[in-house]
Amino acid sequence: MENSLASREWIDSNPLTIIDIGKVHFCLEYRSVEVCGQEVELTTKEFDILALLIMNPRRVFTYEMIMDLVWHEEYDIYARRTIINHISNLRKKLMSVPGVPNYIRSVHSVGYKFNE
């Protein structure tokens, strides 16, 4: 019983990682994303990519870095297409509401970054 109480105290004393940018609401611990108050369903990899980018605004992540940090795999010839497809799907989901800017920016031939 004491163990569960200590766990509860730890949960209550550690704040959530919440980022609000424009119409986008992101919560790392709940693994949730809302756009204009509407929850957006993301795949595990889409969420992980968004988390990486949104928690490091303006920092450029190369394709190799994204593959390593999100997939935990070596970069190969198929990795770039995989990342591009996931970013494309993520952008569509985030921009499903009119007026939401494209926060995920391409850095030509390098990778991606999140612009506020």
trRosetta pair geometry for C-beta under 8 A, 3 or more apart (Angstrom, degrees):
i j d omega theta_ij theta_ji phi_ij phi_ji
1 4 6.2 -57 -156 34 34 105
1 5 6.6 33 149 -18 66 108
2 5 5.5 -58 -151 37 36 114
2 6 6.3 37 152 -20 69 104
3 6 5.8 -53 -149 34 31 110
3 7 6.5 32 151 -19 63 105
4 7 5.4 -50 -148 36 36 115
4 8 6.3 40 152 -22 65 103
5 8 5.6 -52 -148 34 32 113
5 9 6.5 33 152 -19 64 103
6 9 5.7 -51 -148 35 33 112
6 10 6.5 37 151 -22 64 103
7 10 5.6 -53 -152 33 33 113
7 11 6.5 31 152 -17 65 104
8 11 5.7 -53 -149 36 33 111
8 12 6.2 29 154 -15 66 109
9 12 5.7 -57 -143 42 30 109
9 13 6.0 20 161 -15 66 114
10 13 6.1 -64 -141 41 24 104
10 14 6.3 10 164 -10 63 114
11 14 6.5 -70 -145 40 24 100
16 27 5.7 -12 166 -152 127 103
16 28 7.3 169 -179 49 77 80
16 29 5.0 -114 -135 30 86 128
16 30 7.1 9 -147 -16 134 97
17 27 6.9 132 81 -157 61 52
17 28 3.9 1 75 25 120 125
17 29 6.2 126 28 -20 85 90
17 55 7.5 7 168 -106 133 118
18 25 7.3 -16 -167 -170 97 83
18 26 6.9 153 -157 84 49 57
18 27 5.1 -13 -102 -100 79 79
18 28 7.8 -128 -69 8 37 78
19 24 7.9 -5 111 113 89 97
19 25 7.8 161 86 -156 51 39
19 26 4.4 -9 59 60 94 109
19 54 5.6 160 86 153 157 116
19 55 7.1 -144 -41 -86 149 63
20 24 7.2 166 -152 89 45 56
20 25 5.3 -6 -106 -108 82 71
20 26 7.6 -169 -74 25 38 71
21 24 5.1 -9 66 62 82 104
21 26 7.7 8 14 3 96 112
21 54 7.3 -147 5 -148 138 105
21 103 6.8 89 113 -115 137 146
21 116 5.3 -119 -144 -136 127 85
22 100 6.9 131 125 -137 132 73
22 101 6.7 -141 -104 25 175 101
22 103 7.7 -158 27 -72 134 120
22 116 7.9 168 -22 -171 98 67
23 35 5.7 51 127 -164 100 67
23 36 4.8 -3 -176 -63 121 70
23 97 6.8 -116 133 85 147 136
23 99 7.2 83 -16 106 154 98
23 100 5.2 -102 62 -102 129 96
24 33 6.9 -21 -164 -166 91 94
24 34 7.3 152 -156 82 44 53
24 35 5.7 -16 -99 -101 67 74
24 54 8.0 -127 127 -120 136 137
24 94 6.6 1 -100 -153 126 105
24 100 7.1 96 -52 -150 94 120
24 103 6.9 -54 -3 -20 156 153
25 32 7.9 -10 112 116 92 95
25 33 7.1 153 82 -158 58 44
25 34 4.2 -4 56 56 108 101
25 35 7.8 -162 22 -71 74 30
25 37 7.8 52 8 -83 133 39
26 32 7.6 171 -150 92 38 56
26 33 5.4 -2 -106 -109 71 80
26 50 7.0 -154 -123 142 132 116
26 51 7.6 167 180 -97 128 63
26 54 5.5 68 21 131 176 161
27 30 4.2 20 108 38 126 107
27 31 7.4 -53 95 -1 79 15
27 32 4.9 11 51 54 105 91
27 33 7.8 -159 26 -71 66 43
28 31 7.2 10 179 -75 31 50
28 51 6.0 94 -116 -131 92 115
28 55 7.3 46 -78 -73 129 129
31 47 5.7 34 -164 -177 92 154
32 39 6.4 -58 -163 -133 103 103
33 39 7.2 107 79 -157 51 60
33 40 4.7 -46 98 56 102 107
33 42 5.9 51 25 -15 131 128
33 47 7.1 -158 -20 -115 120 87
33 50 6.7 -8 -80 125 146 161
33 94 7.6 -63 158 -97 137 86
34 37 5.9 -1 168 -136 125 13
34 38 6.1 150 -158 68 81 30
34 39 5.3 -47 -97 -91 82 47
34 40 6.6 165 -110 0 25 84
35 38 5.9 -30 67 61 69 87
35 40 5.4 52 -1 -44 103 124
35 94 6.1 155 -78 -153 139 52
35 96 6.6 125 74 51 150 91
35 97 5.1 -177 133 11 115 126
35 100 5.8 -13 -163 -91 122 157
36 97 4.7 -169 7 -176 136 172
36 100 7.3 -110 -31 -64 105 117
38 97 7.0 146 38 -62 128 130
40 93 5.1 115 -174 162 121 106
40 94 6.7 40 -148 -87 171 50
40 96 7.1 157 -114 23 111 130
41 93 7.5 -117 66 -146 55 134
42 46 4.0 -136 -170 95 100 117
42 47 4.4 131 106 -58 130 83
42 50 6.8 -65 -143 5 164 139
42 90 6.9 37 -130 -115 113 83
42 93 6.4 146 -88 117 81 163
43 46 4.5 94 49 7 79 105
43 47 7.0 -146 88 -5 40 86
43 86 7.8 -102 62 -135 125 98
43 89 7.7 19 10 118 117 142
44 47 6.0 -60 -153 37 27 109
44 48 6.3 24 153 -18 64 110
45 48 5.5 -54 -143 38 34 112
45 49 6.3 36 157 -20 66 103
45 70 6.2 82 -149 165 80 120
45 71 7.4 20 -124 -77 115 81
45 86 5.5 -81 124 -132 116 141
46 49 5.9 -54 -149 35 29 110
46 50 6.4 27 154 -16 63 108
46 86 5.8 -157 -85 -170 70 93
46 89 6.2 -89 -96 100 128 109
46 90 4.6 173 -152 -85 99 98
46 93 7.2 51 176 30 148 149
47 50 5.7 -58 -147 40 31 110
47 51 6.1 35 153 -23 67 106
48 51 5.6 -48 -144 33 31 114
48 52 6.5 35 155 -21 62 104
48 70 4.7 131 123 -138 121 95
49 52 5.8 -55 -153 34 31 113
49 53 6.4 18 156 -9 65 111
49 66 6.6 29 -122 -154 94 114
49 70 5.6 10 -74 -103 70 153
49 83 7.8 147 -112 -147 136 80
49 86 5.8 140 -22 133 156 124
49 87 6.8 -128 158 -83 153 70
49 90 6.1 -108 83 -60 127 161
50 53 5.9 -64 -146 44 30 104
50 54 5.6 16 166 -11 71 116
50 90 6.0 -173 -61 -157 102 133
50 94 7.8 156 -112 -66 129 129
50 104 8.0 -81 -108 -74 74 124
51 54 6.3 -57 -127 43 22 100
51 55 5.8 10 173 -9 60 119
52 55 6.7 -72 -146 41 13 101
52 56 6.6 -28 166 21 54 116
52 61 6.4 38 142 -65 120 166
52 66 7.0 143 104 -119 161 77
52 69 5.8 111 -116 119 139 134
52 70 6.3 -82 -28 -67 146 101
53 56 6.5 -89 -149 56 23 85
53 57 7.8 62 159 -93 62 46
53 61 6.7 -107 -89 10 79 132
53 104 6.3 24 153 -112 164 93
53 112 6.3 -43 -103 120 131 110
53 113 6.7 155 -147 -163 99 29
53 114 3.8 125 156 -40 96 114
54 57 6.9 8 -159 -69 36 81
54 103 7.7 33 -96 135 90 140
54 114 5.1 -169 -84 -152 45 171
56 59 4.1 -53 153 39 106 132
56 61 7.4 93 85 -50 137 110
56 114 7.1 115 77 32 60 114
57 113 7.7 78 -170 171 41 91
57 114 5.0 -84 -116 91 63 99
57 115 7.0 99 -165 -116 93 21
57 116 5.3 16 -156 -38 146 101
58 113 5.9 26 -155 172 21 129
58 114 7.2 -66 -31 74 35 62
58 115 6.5 70 -84 -103 68 61
58 116 7.6 -45 -43 -1 94 90
59 113 6.1 180 78 -130 32 104
59 114 8.0 7 43 34 69 83
60 107 5.0 11 -134 -16 121 165
60 110 6.1 -2 174 127 130 131
60 111 5.8 121 174 69 85 109
60 112 7.3 163 -149 86 63 22
60 113 4.7 -56 -92 -62 56 116
61 65 4.6 -128 -166 89 82 127
61 66 5.2 98 138 -58 120 88
61 69 7.4 -79 -154 32 132 141
61 111 4.9 -126 97 145 52 143
61 112 5.9 -18 59 64 91 72
61 113 6.8 147 10 -83 73 61
62 65 4.6 100 51 4 77 100
62 66 7.1 -142 93 -3 42 85
62 110 5.7 -83 -110 174 78 71
62 111 4.1 -149 -123 -40 25 137
63 66 5.8 -56 -149 37 31 110
63 67 6.3 31 154 -20 65 106
63 75 6.5 101 120 -134 91 130
63 79 6.3 123 161 120 108 107
63 80 5.1 -7 -155 -102 153 78
63 83 5.5 -177 -139 42 87 161
63 110 7.7 -174 -13 152 83 31
63 111 5.2 -155 -37 -96 55 89
64 67 5.8 -55 -149 36 29 111
64 68 6.3 24 155 -15 64 110
64 75 4.4 -61 -117 -45 75 153
64 79 7.9 69 -97 116 47 149
65 68 5.8 -60 -148 41 30 109
65 69 5.8 11 163 -6 69 116
65 111 6.8 7 42 -116 106 163
66 69 6.2 -63 -132 47 25 99
66 70 5.5 -5 178 8 67 119
66 71 7.8 52 135 3 65 95
66 83 5.4 91 102 -126 140 134
66 111 6.4 164 -18 -150 118 119
66 112 7.2 47 -63 34 141 107
67 70 6.9 -62 -120 50 15 89
67 71 5.2 -35 -163 40 57 120
67 73 5.9 -77 169 73 94 81
67 74 7.3 3 133 138 127 16
67 75 4.6 130 60 -87 156 79
67 79 4.6 -3 -95 -164 140 136
67 82 7.9 85 -103 75 98 122
67 83 6.7 -83 -64 -59 83 124
68 71 7.4 -24 -63 58 8 78
68 72 6.8 42 -172 -111 42 31
68 73 7.4 -130 -98 58 41 37
68 74 7.8 28 -87 -103 81 31
68 75 7.2 -47 -44 -41 85 93
69 72 7.7 6 -163 -68 7 59
71 79 7.7 -141 36 -133 156 104
71 82 7.9 41 -64 120 150 142
73 76 8.0 -54 139 -3 110 100
73 79 7.5 -167 96 -101 111 119
75 79 4.8 -111 -148 44 65 164
76 79 5.3 120 48 -21 56 103
77 80 7.5 -47 -175 17 36 102
78 81 5.8 -61 -165 43 54 110
78 82 6.0 57 142 -26 80 108
79 82 5.5 -59 -150 37 34 115
79 83 6.2 30 157 -17 70 106
80 83 5.9 -58 -149 38 29 108
80 84 6.2 30 154 -20 65 108
81 84 5.6 -52 -143 37 31 114
81 85 6.3 34 157 -20 64 105
82 85 5.9 -57 -151 35 27 110
82 86 6.5 22 154 -14 63 108
83 86 5.8 -57 -147 39 32 109
83 87 6.2 31 155 -18 67 108
84 87 5.8 -56 -145 38 28 110
84 88 6.3 32 154 -23 63 107
85 88 5.7 -54 -147 34 29 114
85 89 6.5 27 156 -15 64 106
86 89 5.9 -55 -149 38 31 110
86 90 6.2 33 153 -21 65 109
87 90 5.5 -55 -145 38 31 114
87 91 6.2 35 155 -22 65 104
87 104 6.2 -165 -162 146 98 146
87 106 8.0 104 146 -83 151 89
87 112 6.1 -166 -118 -74 142 155
88 91 5.9 -52 -149 34 28 111
88 92 6.6 29 153 -19 62 105
89 92 5.8 -54 -151 34 32 113
89 93 6.5 28 154 -16 65 107
90 93 5.9 -59 -150 38 30 109
90 94 6.3 23 156 -14 66 110
90 104 6.6 64 105 -18 115 163
91 94 5.9 -61 -144 41 29 106
91 95 5.9 2 166 3 67 117
91 102 6.1 16 -150 -138 111 97
91 104 5.6 -115 -85 52 95 125
92 95 6.3 -72 -138 52 22 94
92 96 6.7 54 153 -67 60 84
93 96 5.8 -18 -157 -29 32 117
94 100 6.3 -145 147 135 74 138
94 102 7.9 109 94 -125 118 50
94 103 6.8 -86 148 28 150 106
94 104 7.4 118 42 -6 154 110
95 100 5.1 -161 -121 84 55 107
95 101 7.9 -76 -105 122 102 12
95 102 6.2 -11 -73 -86 135 72
96 100 7.7 12 43 36 44 140
97 100 5.1 77 73 -18 88 121
102 105 7.2 110 124 -77 97 62
103 114 5.5 13 149 -157 100 78
103 115 5.8 -158 -160 62 58 65
103 116 7.2 20 -140 -101 106 27
104 112 5.8 -4 -176 -171 93 124
104 113 7.7 162 -154 83 53 33
104 114 6.0 -31 -98 -101 60 67
104 115 8.0 175 -88 19 12 78
105 112 6.6 149 79 -157 47 69
105 113 5.3 -21 63 65 99 81
105 114 7.4 158 16 -105 84 15
105 115 5.1 47 -18 -11 127 116
106 111 8.0 -161 -153 118 57 24
106 112 6.0 -43 -106 -101 45 75
107 110 4.2 -45 110 63 106 117
107 111 5.5 5 52 61 109 57
107 112 6.4 -171 9 -88 88 20
107 113 6.0 60 -37 -6 116 103
